[in-house]
Amino acid sequence: MKISILKKAVKLSILPLATAIAACSVAPPLPMATLKPSETVNPQQYKYLIGPNDELNVFVWGNPEISGSFTVRPDGMITTSLVEDIPVSGKTPTQVAREFEKVLATYIRDPIVSVSVTEFKGPFSEQIRVIGEAANPKALPYVEDMTLLDVMIQVNGLTEFADGNRATLARIEKGKYKEYGLKIDDLIKDGRVSANIDLLPGDIIVIPEAWF
C-alpha cells in the first residue's frame, strides 16, 4: 500500500516537469536570419563600403585640430570633435566625406574633407563567410576581383574530412536566396582552374563533411 502511494506521489511530482518539457518542444521556431544583400552584382563595379571596426582617417583641410583617426563603432557610427554620432557603415569613404562637409559647414566656411580607410573590415553584408570543413573557417573582407581560389588560400584549404566537391555557395540575387554547387576538390587538389569562380560580396561558402 505504501509503495503504491509512493509511486503515485512520484508521478504527480514528475507531471509538471513533463508538461513544461512538452511546452518547450512545441515552442515556435525562431525566425530565419535576415541576410542583407550586397549592392554589388558585378565584380568590376565593386566599391568598398565602410563597416563596424573599420579605422577611418578624417582630414579636414586647414583644420588639423578636428582631424584624426576614428574607429567605427559597433552601431556603425563615429563621433569627432564637432560631429556627433554620424552614421558611416554601409557608405563609401567619399559619401562620408560629403556628409561631414554638410555638418561642418555649420561651424566652418566651405569645409573640404577627405576620408580614407586604414583598417578594413567592412559590413557583414559585404564579407565572404566560409563555414564547415575549411581548415580555418572565417569571415573575410571582400577584395575586388576575389575568386574562390583566393578565399581557399586564406582559409588554409580543406580539412581531411571535407567533401569539397559537395560544397555550396549561397548568394542573394534580386532579393532571392540561391545556392550553387562548387568543385573545391577539383580546384585545389587536382588543379582544375575551370573550377575557379568569381565571388561577390556577401557570398557564403558551406563545406560539408565527407561520407565515409
Stockholm file with secondary structure:
# STOCKHOLM 1.0

chainA/1-212         MKISILKKAVKLSILPLATAIAACSVAPPLPMATLKPSETVNPQQYKYLIGPNDELNVFVWGNPEISGSFTVRPDGMITTSLVEDIPVSGKTPTQVAREFEKVLATYIRDPIVSVSVTEFKGPFSEQIRVIGEAANPKALPYVEDMTLLDVMIQVNGLTEFADGNRATLARIEKGKYKEYGLKIDDLIKDGRVSANIDLLPGDIIVIPEAWF
#=GR chainA/1-212 SS CHHHHHHHHHHHHHHHHHHHHHHHHTSCCCCCCCCCCCSCCSGGGCCCCCCTTCEEEEEETTCGGGCEEEECCTTSEECCSSCCSEECTTSCHHHHHHHHHHHHTTTSSSCCEEEEEEECCCCGGGCEEEEESBSSCEEECCCTTCBHHHHHHHTTSBCTTBCGGGCEEEEEETTEEEEEECCHHHHHTSCCGGGCCBCCTTCEEEECBCCC
#=GC SS_cons         CHHHHHHHHHHHHHHHHHHHHHHHHTSCCCCCCCCCCCSCCSGGGCCCCCCTTCEEEEEETTCGGGCEEEECCTTSEECCSSCCSEECTTSCHHHHHHHHHHHHTTTSSSCCEEEEEEECCCCGGGCEEEEESBSSCEEECCCTTCBHHHHHHHTTSBCTTBCGGGCEEEEEETTEEEEEECCHHHHHTSCCGGGCCBCCTTCEEEECBCCC
//
